[in-house]
């Protein structure tokens, strides 16, 4: 869905790591606050209440928009995503959908290296599973 502002947003936002027991988040601490860029006009995640409940109850929300104190506030939500959701996994946990761009937070020159953990988590999971061919 379009951002609540109906404008393209390009800036850093703060995310809280909701779970660190996924293929994508094992190199983060639970509750860790990350600074990751967004760059989108259609970043507003919406779903019906049943789907939102299933995502929350199933532990499939892995990133959430928060403020500097780690609170999921309306002001911290850059696009109006329901429940401040910034990233979810599928039921199997092997697919991640997220709106922020961790690949743009890989070098100090870019202003943040907070995206590195997502990719090192994936590499570690491939090493553990033998490349995902099982």
C-alpha positions in Angstrom: 0.0 0.0 0.0 1.1 3.6 -0.5 2.8 5.3 2.4 0.4 7.2 4.7 2.1 10.4 3.6 1.4 9.5 -0.1 5.1 10.5 -0.7 8.3 8.7 -1.5 10.3 8.3 1.7 14.1 8.0 1.7 15.8 8.2 5.1 17.1 6.1 7.9 14.7 4.5 10.3 15.1 2.5 13.5 14.1 -1.1 13.7 13.9 -3.4 16.6 14.9 -7.1 16.2 11.9 -9.0 17.4 13.5 -12.5 17.1 17.1 -13.6 16.7 16.3 -17.3 16.1 15.7 -17.0 12.4 18.0 -17.6 9.4 18.1 -13.9 8.9 18.6 -12.6 12.5 20.9 -14.9 14.4 23.8 -12.4 14.4 21.6 -9.8 16.2 20.5 -9.6 19.8 16.8 -9.8 20.6 15.6 -6.2 21.1 18.6 -4.8 19.3 17.9 -1.4 17.6 19.1 -1.1 14.0 19.5 2.0 11.8 18.5 0.9 8.3 17.5 3.1 5.3 14.1 3.1 3.7 13.5 4.2 0.1 9.9 3.6 -1.0 6.5 5.1 -1.8 4.6 1.9 -1.2 5.9 0.6 2.1 2.7 0.4 4.1 2.1 -3.2 5.1 -1.6 -4.0 5.7 -3.4 -7.2 6.4 -6.7 -8.3 7.9 -6.9 -8.9 11.6 -6.8 -12.7 11.2 -3.6 -12.5 9.2 -2.0 -10.0 11.6 -2.9 -12.2 14.6 -1.4 -15.3 12.8 1.8 -13.3 12.1 2.1 -12.1 15.7 1.0 -15.4 17.3 3.3 -17.4 15.0 6.3 -15.3 15.8 6.7 -14.3 12.2 7.3 -10.6 12.8 11.1 -10.2 12.9 11.6 -6.5 12.6 9.4 -3.6 13.8 9.7 0.2 13.4 10.6 1.8 16.7 11.8 5.1 18.2 15.2 5.6 19.8 14.0 4.1 23.1 12.8 1.0 21.3 9.1 1.7 21.5 6.8 0.9 18.5 5.2 4.4 18.2 3.1 6.0 15.5 5.8 8.6 15.1 8.5 5.9 14.5 6.4 4.3 11.7 7.6 5.8 8.4 4.8 4.5 6.2 1.8 3.5 8.3 2.5 -0.2 8.4 0.1 -2.0 10.7 1.6 -3.0 14.1 4.7 -1.1 13.0 5.7 -4.2 11.0 9.0 -3.8 9.1 9.8 -7.5 8.3 8.1 -10.9 8.4 8.9 -14.4 7.5 6.8 -17.1 5.8 5.6 -20.0 7.9 8.7 -22.1 7.2 10.9 -19.2 8.2 13.0 -19.5 5.0 11.7 -16.3 3.3 12.0 -12.8 4.7 9.9 -9.9 3.4 11.0 -6.5 4.6 10.6 -2.9 3.4 13.8 -1.3 4.8 17.0 -1.9 2.8 19.7 -3.6 4.9 21.9 -3.8 1.8 22.2 0.0 2.0 23.6 -0.3 5.5 26.8 -2.2 4.9 29.6 0.3 5.1 30.5 3.1 7.5 30.7 5.4 4.5 26.9 4.8 4.0 26.2 5.9 7.6 25.4 2.4 9.1 26.7 -1.1 9.1 23.6 -2.4 10.9 22.5 -4.4 7.8 25.6 -6.6 7.8 24.1 -8.9 10.5 21.3 -10.0 8.2 23.8 -11.2 5.6 26.2 -12.8 8.1 23.2 -14.6 9.6 22.4 -16.0 6.2 25.9 -17.1 5.6 26.1 -18.8 9.0 22.8 -20.6 8.3 24.1 -21.9 5.0 27.2 -23.2 6.7 25.1 -24.9 9.4 22.7 -26.5 6.9 25.3 -27.5 4.3 24.1 -24.9 1.8 20.4 -25.5 2.2 20.3 -28.6 0.0 18.7 -30.9 2.7 
